[in-house]
């Protein structure tokens, strides 16, 4: 009665990354087309598409050697990418906080010498 539900694209991507991280090995496309369906349940027909999307996003490296394409991704690269992203976000946060503080000072300077008035406008 129950139908088997297919995997979403994001689930396929994460499962394929798990293959790379668990094995810490280099693969050809034909190897991935054999391994992915057996170990992670990704259909063989979608392996190439998922792998290409990972390469396009820079999560998996690809190199053409002779007539073959080799694919790999190591956990250390992902860690370094996350650290770089964190550093960029931290610097953006500090810049934003500095701008905020400067704007608050500008508001306080602008308030000096002004009286607060309340006007009611009727339409």
N, C-alpha and C positions, 0 to 999 in steps of 0.2 A: 504494500500500500504506500509506504513512504518512498518518495523519489530522492535520489541522491542529489544534493545541492552542490553546484559548482563553486569553485573558489573565485573570489573577487580578484581584480588585478592587483590590488595592494597586498592581499594575502599571498598571491603567487610570488610577488616581489620579495616579501619577507622570508618566505620559505626558501626561495632560491638563494637569498643571501645567507640563510642558515647553512645551506649546503657548502658554500664557499668557506664560511667561518669555521664550521665543524671539521672539514677535511683539510683546510689550509693547503690546497693543492691547485694546480693549473689544469684547466680543462679545455678541450675542443668542443665545438657545438655538438658533434655527434655523441660525445661522452655525456654531455648534459642532457641530451634528448633520451639517453638510456637511464641515467641516474635519477633525474627529477621525477619521472612518473613512479618509479619504484619506491623511492625513499620519502618523497614529500607529496605525492598525489597530484602533481602538476601534469596536465595532459601534454603529450609529446608535441602536439600541434602548436601549442602556445609557448613552448620553451624559447624558441627563437625570438618571438615578439617581446617576451618578458625580459630576456637577456639583453636585447637591444635597448629597451627602455632603461635598464640599469646602467648600461654603458653610456647612454645619452645623459643621464643624470650624474655621471661621474662616480657612481658607487662601485662599479666593476671596471677594471682595466682590461683593455683589449689590445693585442699586438698581432700584427700579421708577420709571420715568419715563413718565408717561402710561399707556399700556396695555402697554408693553414692559418686560421685565426685562433689565437689562444686567449682564454679569459681567466682572470683571477681577481680575487679580492681578499685582503687579509684584515683581520680585526684591528691591527695596529693603525692601518690607514684610516679606518673609520674613527678611531679614537682621536687621532691627530686632527681630522677634519672637524670633529665636534669641539675640540679645544680651540681651534682657530675661530670657529663660529662663536663660541662663548666669549673669546677675547674681543671680537668685533662688537658683539652685543653689549658687553660691559663698557666699552669705550663710547658707544652710542648712548647708553644710559647715563654715563657721567656727563657727556655733552648736553644731554637733555636736562639733567638736573642743574647744570650750570646756567643754561639758558633760562630755566624756570626761576632760579634765584635772581638773575639779572632783571628779569621782567618784574618780579616782586619788588625789587628795589626801585625800579622805574615807577611803579604804581605808587609806592610810598612817597617818592619825591613829587609826583604829580598831585597827590592829595594835599601836600603842604600848601597852606594859603588859600585853600578852597573851602567854602562853606557848603555843607550838605543841605540841599533843598529838596522838598518833595512837591512835585507838581502833579496835579490830577488833570488829565486831559479827557474831555467828554466829547464824544463823537456825535 
